[in-house]
Structures are given as structure tokens and as C-alpha cells.
Amino acid sequence: MLAFIGVFVPKPLLVLAIAFAATLLGSMSGGSTSLLTTPSWLALGYPLPTAVGADKLAGTFWTLVGSRNYLRRREVDRRLLGAMVALGMLGAVAGATVTASVDPAKLKRVVGLLILLVVVGVALRPRFGAHESAPRLPRAAVIALALPLGFYEGLLGSGNSIGVTLLLCFGRGFDLLRGLGHYYVMAAAWCAIAALSYWFHGYFDFALAIPATAGAIGGGYLGSRLGNRFGLGVVRTIFLVAGVALALKLLLGW
């Protein structure tokens, strides 16, 4: 379908529009933008590593915009962020290195099942993430989980925003908007190091990456502004709906 549309619409414009729409939705909810964009780039004829590499470059920039909007006038845990960014970057490099040699189908199903279970659990607890609360996990335990989370960010990344945000809400007692803001800071660093790794390994096409990044920045800015303006109730609803949709897509391969 996209290949057919591409006959009539210049490919850079099509890429920009897809990236904008996907990131607009994703930045409001914490849902995965790459779950929409990566299959689109594959449908346009780009190989998987090149498609993921373009998404990582786009993610480097739009998450910075999103984090600024969500963390405005909110307390930032710089110690936690610094440690998780550093450890996650090591994982992201490893994940990007193995992307070209793995079949993500089985991994997607496992991640989809985990996301579905977690999102259902959150839905059954209406007050979860509504307010700041006491930490439930030691800081060191949350930091240690940045390594596998960074690895998955470099490998695929679909659903990582939901996993990390819920970890921060449960483990460190953040509310949902603060958790999203902290995740987007981490994601910017993790995506940057992953993008460099894809570039180093030759999996990069600037004809895809540049319009994808431009569209993502616009969508990320608008979506995070709207999410911050509408407040926790709207974002939580979109967060849950996006989480279920993401989980089912990963599980069923839609």
C-alpha cells in the first residue's frame, strides 16, 4: 500500500508525514512510535537495520523535545538519570550490534505478552501513577535494570517507553508524566548511541533518516505539549489504550 502511495507522493514527504503522525500519537501516550514507523520503512523497501537506524536517529531528537515539555516545572532526579543513561547506553550498543543477525518475531511476542500483563495490572489500579508515592525498589535495583532495557532499546525498542515509565512509577514512586519525562531523557541518549552504532556498521540511509527525523521532531513537540496540557487523566487513558494496542500488535503480528 505504501509502495503504491509512493508512486504519487514524493518519498521524503511520505516519510515525513508518517513520522510526524506516529510520533504525535506516541509522545502523548508513551506508546511505541517505531511500531508504526519501522514497518512503514520496511514496506517502502528499506532493510530492517536501516529502518531501525533511521528510527533511532529520529528518536534521539524528538525525545529531547518531549522530555523538556513533560519535565517543565517537575523535579528531575539527575542522579538516577545519569546512572541509567550510562548503563543503558552500554546495552544499546550491544542491542544495535545484534539487530542484523536476529529474527525479532519471537522477541516481539514475548515483549507483547509482558506489556499486556503489565498494562492490565495498571488498569486494575486506577490510582497507579496518578500521584507521587514512596519508592518501592532500591535505587540500585532500578539503575541495574537500565542495562537490559538499553539493550532492548538498541535491538528493537517497541514498547520500551511503557516498560521504563512503569518501572519509574512503581520503583521510584514517580507520577506518570514525570516518569515519561525521565524516560525520554534516557531514550535520547540510548537512541543516539544506537544510531551511531548503526551508522558505524553501515546501516544508514540519510534519504530516510533526515525526513523521518524532521517529522518526528514536529510530532514529538506537538504531542508532548498536548499531553502536558491535557494532564494526567487524558495521558493515562491514552497510555493504557496504546499499551493494549501495542501488546496485541506484537503478540499477533498485525
Secondary structure, DSSP 8 states (H G I E B T S, - for coil): -HHHHHHHS-HHHHHHHHHHHHHHHHHHH---SHHHHHHHHHHTT--HHHHHHHHHHHHHHHHHHHHHHHHTTS---HHHHHHHHHHHHHHHHHHHHHGGGS-HHHHHHHHHHHHHHHHHHHHT-TTTTTS-----S-HHHHHHTHHHHHHHHHHT-TTHHHHHHHHHHHHH---HHHHHHHHHHHHHHHHHHHHHHHHHTT---HHHHHHHHHHHHHHHHHHHHHHHHH-HHHHHHHHHHHHHHHHHHHHHT-
